[in-house]
Amino acid sequence: MATPSVTQVGDYLWELPPTGGMRVPGRVYADALLMEALRDDQSLTQVANVAHLPGILCYSMAMPDIHFGYGFPIGGVAAFDVEEGVVSPGGVGYDINCGCRLLVTDLDERDIKGDIRRLVDQLFRDVPSGVGASGAIAKLSRKELEKLLVEGAAWAVGRGYGSKEDLEHTEDGGCLPGADPDAVGERAYARGLDQVGTLGSGNHFLEIQAVDEIFDREAAAAYGLREGRVTVMVHCGSRGFGYQVCEDYLEVMASASRRYHIDLPDRQLACAPVTSAEGRRYLAAMACAANYAWVNRQMIMHLTGQALLHALRLGPNDLNLRLVYDVAHNIAKLETHQVAGSPVGVCVHRKGATRAFGPGRPEVPVDYRAVGQPVLIPGDMGTASFVCKGTDEAMRRTFGSTCHGAGRVMSRSQALKRAQGRAIDRELESAGILVRSQGRKTLAEEMPEAYKDVEQVVAVMDGAGISPRVARLRPLGVVKG
């Protein structure tokens, strides 16, 4: 399929007009430089392909961190009418509820000067990371894992690994409703029994940061952020459990697409009607994986707090580690949005995209409701990350969605070739960023050049009025898998 034609329709907005079987236009948020790099990219074809799916509303959208993915592009957003539309595992991704959690302390950067290496080493010891990492907590029984899948982050809090305030500052309270353990296959259970509280590998990380600049003082104050404040960001997901849920349901959906006579431009878009038995069962299994991920990040927060207290020899009141917010990046959610002036029940797919609900929405924590939901945008390990905020404009134009990170510009194999003969850890240390990793391969695959400029990506969504910047966070030390 030829690369679709693209027309600029706004300073930061480009449109793919409907052609062939497209039911709606495609829309891409980008500036001229980002779009120029995308013009011959297959991810634009994926935007067009998603627009073919039944029940899609308004647009098939992509954020400025767009890159090629399985079926849907990573950075893709699409909302489907609950009654007429479909749900697709390719629109969620393999790492279900891969997401970000931002923690803030009462410490300033000057308080930990000289301690960064000890902090990073302690975190590396105490938070299991890498491919197949396990052992953060005792291996769960099948019955206990089933409870975890239904209860979400409340399962961890109920066992002393956090507080009710953590749940209030987690998207959906850390529990997606409708989870059904019976919808999950046996292989997913086997993979999930001993991976709770583990970081994993790839682009997942645990990062000590400092608030480098404040752009919106009102929102920053509401979020508890000020210049110089030490923060910690956790980026990880549902580990092998979520991967297996996706794998299992891709097979189910391939059959379902044929059964419901859904004409697909790409078989990776395999799907089923939201209201069908297959659609409901996938959403129930996906909710289990989403809840697993929220427990995983809740446990990592607990392990992080213990590691910081030990390394800095502080008491809990001196550290005062607390959760700013936790957002999901890869998920399909049943929400109500205004479409053509009327409230409509929709199934919003956010794949490599983040919820960005605006002020006044009841889903936003009470103490943030006046300014909008915190939006967490991680950069690569050599650059900044950002805290942004949701807006009414996002509610009107993107079903309350925005970008989720920098977005890759190199495949992992390309990055490995580019990194040959280099010591990425030493390069980062010379820039003032200490890194610990289970292996050099991960560092090479995740080197800064493998990603777009996160400043540019965030500036697009700021300029478009979708998710304005609140604060920039500068990395001090990073743990990678």
C-alpha positions in Angstrom: 0.0 0.0 0.0 1.3 3.4 -1.0 2.1 6.0 1.8 -1.1 8.0 2.2 -1.2 11.7 1.2 -1.0 14.1 4.1 -2.3 17.7 4.2 -1.5 20.3 6.9 -4.7 21.6 8.5 -3.2 23.4 11.5 0.1 24.5 13.0 0.5 21.1 14.6 -2.1 19.1 12.8 -2.1 17.0 9.6 -4.8 15.1 7.9 -5.1 12.0 5.8 -8.2 12.3 3.7 -10.4 9.2 3.5 -9.6 6.9 0.6 -10.6 3.4 -0.3 -12.3 1.8 2.7 -11.4 4.5 5.2 -14.5 5.4 7.2 -13.0 8.5 8.7 -10.0 10.8 8.1 -6.7 10.2 9.8 -5.1 12.9 11.9 -1.5 13.3 13.0 -0.2 15.7 15.5 3.3 16.9 14.5 5.4 19.9 13.5 6.9 20.2 10.0 10.2 18.5 11.0 8.5 15.5 12.6 6.1 15.1 9.7 8.9 15.3 7.1 10.6 12.3 8.9 7.3 10.4 8.7 6.3 11.0 5.1 7.7 7.6 3.9 7.0 5.8 7.2 4.7 2.8 7.3 3.1 4.2 10.5 1.1 6.6 8.4 -0.3 3.6 6.5 -1.2 2.1 9.8 -3.1 5.3 10.7 -5.1 4.9 7.5 -5.6 1.2 8.1 -7.2 1.8 11.5 -9.6 4.2 9.9 -11.1 1.2 8.1 -12.4 -0.5 11.3 -16.2 -0.6 11.9 -17.6 1.9 14.3 -14.6 4.2 14.5 -15.6 7.8 15.5 -14.3 11.1 14.1 -10.7 10.3 13.3 -7.9 7.7 13.4 -5.4 9.7 15.3 -1.6 9.6 16.0 0.4 11.6 18.4 3.9 13.1 17.6 5.7 10.1 19.1 4.2 7.9 16.4 6.2 5.0 15.1 5.5 1.6 13.5 3.8 -1.0 15.7 1.7 -4.2 15.6 -1.5 -3.3 13.7 -2.0 0.1 15.2 0.9 2.5 15.2 2.5 3.2 18.5 1.3 6.6 19.4 -2.2 5.7 18.0 -5.6 6.7 19.4 -8.9 5.5 18.1 -12.4 5.6 19.7 -15.1 3.2 18.6 -18.8 3.4 19.3 -19.6 0.8 21.9 -22.7 -0.5 20.1 -21.4 -0.4 16.5 -17.6 -0.6 17.0 -14.8 -3.1 17.7 -12.1 -3.8 20.1 -8.6 -4.9 18.8 -5.6 -6.2 20.8 -3.4 -4.5 18.3 -4.8 -1.2 19.4 -3.6 -1.9 23.0 -0.3 -3.7 22.4 1.6 -6.5 24.0 2.6 -4.7 27.2 -0.9 -4.0 28.5 -1.0 -1.0 30.8 2.7 -0.2 30.3 2.6 3.1 32.1 4.3 5.7 34.2 4.3 6.5 37.9 5.8 9.7 39.3 6.9 9.9 43.0 8.0 13.0 44.7 10.0 13.5 47.9 10.7 16.3 50.4 14.4 16.3 49.3 16.1 18.8 47.1 18.8 17.9 44.6 21.5 19.4 46.9 20.4 17.0 49.7 21.5 14.0 47.7 24.6 15.4 46.0 27.3 12.8 46.3 24.8 10.0 47.0 23.6 9.3 43.5 25.8 6.3 42.9 24.8 4.8 46.2 21.1 5.4 45.5 21.3 3.9 42.0 23.2 0.9 43.2 20.7 0.3 46.0 17.8 0.5 43.6 19.5 -1.8 41.2 19.9 -4.4 44.0 16.4 -4.0 45.5 14.2 -3.8 42.4 14.6 -6.8 40.2 15.1 -5.9 36.5 16.0 -7.5 33.2 14.4 -10.2 31.0 12.5 -12.7 33.1 13.2 -10.9 36.4 11.5 -12.4 39.4 11.6 -12.6 43.2 10.5 -9.1 44.4 7.9 -10.9 46.6 7.3 -14.5 47.3 5.8 -16.4 44.4 2.0 -16.0 44.5 -0.5 -18.8 44.7 -3.0 -19.1 41.9 -5.8 -18.1 44.2 -3.9 -15.0 45.4 -3.0 -14.0 41.9 -6.7 -14.2 40.9 -7.5 -11.8 43.8 -4.7 -9.4 42.6 -6.2 -9.4 39.1 -9.6 -8.4 40.3 -8.5 -5.9 43.0 -5.7 -4.1 41.3 -3.5 -1.8 43.3 -5.8 -2.1 46.3 -4.5 -5.6 46.6 -1.0 -4.3 47.4 -2.3 -1.5 49.6 -4.4 -3.9 51.6 -1.2 -5.9 52.4 0.7 -2.8 53.6 2.5 -1.9 50.4 1.1 1.7 50.1 -1.7 3.9 51.2 -5.3 4.9 50.1 -3.8 8.2 48.9 -1.8 6.1 46.4 -5.1 4.7 45.0 -6.6 8.2 44.8 -3.6 9.3 42.7 -3.7 6.4 40.3 -5.7 6.3 37.1 -9.0 4.5 37.7 -7.9 4.0 41.4 -5.5 1.4 40.1 -8.3 -1.0 39.2 -10.0 -1.4 35.8 -13.5 -2.8 36.4 -14.7 -5.9 34.7 -11.6 -8.0 35.2 -12.4 -11.7 35.0 -9.7 -14.2 36.0 -11.5 -17.0 34.1 -10.8 -15.0 30.8 -7.1 -15.5 31.3 -5.2 -18.5 29.9 -3.0 -20.9 31.8 0.3 -19.8 30.2 -0.4 -16.2 31.3 -0.9 -17.4 34.9 2.3 -19.4 34.8 4.2 -16.3 33.6 2.6 -14.0 36.2 3.1 -15.9 39.4 6.5 -14.5 40.3 7.0 -11.3 38.3 5.0 -8.8 40.5 7.3 -6.0 41.6 9.8 -6.4 38.8 11.0 -3.8 36.3 11.6 -5.9 33.2 13.7 -4.8 30.3 13.6 -2.8 27.1 12.5 0.8 27.5 11.4 0.2 31.1 13.3 2.1 33.7 13.4 3.5 37.3 14.9 7.0 37.3 16.0 9.4 40.0 15.3 13.0 38.8 15.2 16.6 39.8 12.6 19.1 38.8 14.6 21.3 36.4 12.1 23.9 35.3 8.5 24.9 36.1 6.2 26.1 33.3 2.9 26.3 35.0 3.2 27.3 38.7 -0.5 26.7 39.6 -0.5 23.1 38.3 3.0 22.4 39.6 1.9 23.5 43.1 -1.2 21.3 42.9 1.0 18.4 41.9 3.5 19.1 44.7 6.4 20.0 42.4 8.9 22.8 42.7 12.3 23.5 41.2 15.1 21.4 42.6 12.7 18.8 44.2 13.9 15.2 43.9 11.4 12.9 42.1 11.5 9.2 41.0 9.8 7.9 37.8 8.8 4.3 37.3 8.1 3.1 33.7 7.0 -0.5 33.3 3.9 -2.6 32.6 2.3 -6.0 33.0 5.4 -8.1 32.2 5.0 -11.6 30.8 1.5 -11.8 32.1 0.2 -9.0 29.9 2.3 -10.1 26.9 0.7 -13.6 27.1 -2.8 -12.2 27.4 -2.3 -10.2 24.2 -0.7 -13.2 22.4 -3.6 -15.5 23.3 -6.3 -13.1 22.2 -4.7 -12.3 18.9 -5.5 -15.8 17.9 -9.1 -15.5 19.2 -9.6 -12.2 17.3 -8.2 -13.6 14.1 -11.0 -16.1 14.1 -13.6 -13.6 15.3 -12.8 -11.2 12.5 -13.7 -13.9 10.0 -16.8 -14.9 11.9 -18.2 -11.4 12.0 -17.2 -10.7 8.4 -15.0 -7.8 9.3 -12.9 -6.8 6.2 -9.4 -5.9 7.4 -6.7 -4.0 5.4 -4.1 -5.7 7.7 -4.6 -9.0 9.6 -2.8 -7.5 12.6 -5.9 -5.4 13.1 -7.8 -8.6 14.1 -10.8 -7.5 16.2 -14.3 -8.3 17.3 -17.4 -6.2 18.1 -17.1 -4.6 21.6 -20.4 -6.2 22.5 -19.6 -9.7 21.2 -18.6 -12.6 23.4 -15.0 -12.4 22.1 -14.9 -8.6 22.6 -16.2 -8.8 26.2 -13.9 -11.7 27.0 -10.8 -9.8 25.7 -11.7 -6.7 27.7 -12.1 -8.8 30.8 -8.7 -10.4 30.3 -7.1 -7.1 29.4 -8.5 -5.6 32.6 -6.8 -8.4 34.5 -3.5 -7.4 32.8 -4.0 -3.7 33.5 -4.6 -4.4 37.2 -1.5 -6.6 37.3 0.5 -3.7 35.9 -0.9 -1.3 38.5 0.0 -3.7 41.3 3.5 -4.1 39.7 4.1 -0.3 39.8 2.7 -0.1 43.3 5.1 -2.8 44.5 8.0 -1.1 42.8 7.1 2.2 44.6 7.2 0.3 47.9 10.6 -1.3 47.0 11.9 2.1 45.9 10.9 3.8 49.1 12.7 1.1 51.2 15.8 1.4 49.0 15.9 5.2 49.3 15.5 5.1 53.1 18.3 2.5 53.4 20.7 4.3 51.1 20.2 7.7 52.6 19.8 6.5 56.2 16.7 8.6 56.6 13.4 8.1 58.4 10.1 8.0 56.4 9.1 11.4 57.6 12.3 13.0 56.3 11.9 11.3 52.9 8.1 11.8 52.7 7.9 9.7 49.4 4.4 10.1 47.9 2.7 9.4 44.6 2.0 12.3 42.3 0.1 10.2 39.7 0.1 6.9 37.7 -1.0 6.8 34.1 -1.6 3.9 31.7 -0.1 4.0 28.2 -1.4 0.9 26.5 -5.1 0.3 27.2 -8.6 0.2 25.8 -11.2 1.8 28.0 -15.0 2.2 28.0 -15.6 6.0 28.5 -18.2 8.6 27.8 -17.3 11.4 25.5 -19.1 14.2 23.6 -19.5 13.4 19.9 -21.4 15.9 17.8 -22.7 17.5 20.9 -24.1 14.4 22.5 -22.7 12.0 25.2 -21.7 8.7 23.5 -20.3 5.5 25.1 -17.0 4.7 23.4 -14.2 2.2 23.6 -11.0 4.3 23.4 -7.8 2.6 22.3 -4.7 4.3 23.5 -1.6 2.5 22.2 1.5 4.4 23.2 -0.7 7.2 24.2 -1.8 8.7 27.5 -5.1 9.8 29.0 -5.2 13.6 29.4 -8.5 14.5 31.0 -9.2 18.1 31.6 -10.4 20.1 34.6 -13.6 19.2 36.3 -13.8 15.6 35.1 -14.8 13.3 38.0 -12.1 10.8 37.0 -9.4 13.4 37.9 -8.3 13.3 41.6 -10.1 15.9 43.7 -6.9 17.8 44.6 -6.0 18.1 40.8 -9.5 18.6 39.5 -9.2 22.4 39.2 -6.1 22.2 36.9 -6.6 18.9 35.1 -5.1 15.4 35.2 -1.3 15.1 35.5 0.2 13.7 32.3 3.5 11.9 32.5 5.7 11.9 29.4 9.0 10.0 29.9 12.0 10.9 27.7 14.9 8.6 26.9 17.5 7.9 29.6 19.8 10.7 28.4 17.2 13.5 28.2 14.4 15.1 30.2 11.0 13.8 31.1 7.9 16.0 31.4 4.9 16.5 33.5 2.0 18.0 31.5 -1.7 18.5 32.2 -4.9 17.4 30.6 -7.2 20.1 29.1 -10.7 20.7 27.8 -9.2 20.9 24.3 -8.0 17.3 24.7 -11.5 16.3 25.6 -12.9 18.0 22.5 -10.3 16.9 20.0 -8.5 13.7 21.0 -11.0 11.9 23.3 -8.8 13.1 26.2 -5.6 11.7 24.9 -2.0 12.8 24.2 1.5 11.5 23.5 3.3 9.0 25.8 7.0 9.6 25.3 9.7 10.4 22.8 9.0 7.6 20.3 11.6 5.5 18.6 13.3 6.6 15.4 15.6 3.5 15.2 14.7 -0.1 15.5 16.6 -2.0 18.3 18.8 -3.7 15.7 19.7 -0.4 14.1 20.5 1.0 17.5 22.8 -1.9 18.2 24.7 -1.3 15.0 25.0 2.4 15.8 26.3 1.7 19.3 29.1 -0.7 18.2 32.4 0.2 19.8 30.8 2.7 22.2 30.3 2.6 25.9 26.8 4.2 26.4 27.1 4.1 30.2 30.3 6.1 30.1 28.8 8.6 27.6 25.9 9.2 29.9 28.0 9.5 33.0 30.1 12.2 31.3 26.8 14.0 30.9 26.1 13.7 34.6 23.7 10.7 34.4 24.6 7.5 36.2 23.2 4.3 34.7 23.0 0.7 35.9 21.7 -2.1 33.6 21.7 -5.9 33.5 23.5 -5.8 30.2 25.2 -3.5 27.6 22.8 -4.7 25.0 19.8 -2.9 26.6 21.8 0.3 26.9 22.7 0.2 23.3 19.1 -0.5 22.2 17.9 2.3 24.4 20.6 4.9 23.7 19.3 8.5 23.3 19.8 8.6 19.5 17.3 5.8 19.1 14.5 8.2 20.1 12.9 11.4 18.9 13.6 14.6 20.7 11.1 14.5 23.6 11.3 18.3 23.9 10.0 18.6 20.3 7.3 15.9 20.9 6.0 17.7 24.1 6.2 21.1 22.4 3.8 19.9 19.7 1.1 18.8 22.2 1.7 22.0 24.2 1.4 24.2 21.1 -1.8 22.3 20.0 -3.3 23.0 23.5 -3.8 19.3 24.2 -1.4 18.8 27.1 0.5 22.0 28.1 3.8 21.6 29.9 3.9 21.9 33.7 7.5 20.8 34.6 10.6 19.3 33.1 12.4 16.6 35.1 16.1 16.1 34.6 17.6 12.5 35.1 20.3 12.0 37.7 20.5 8.2 37.9 18.8 5.4 35.9 18.2 1.7 36.5 17.5 -0.3 33.3 16.7 -3.9 32.7 
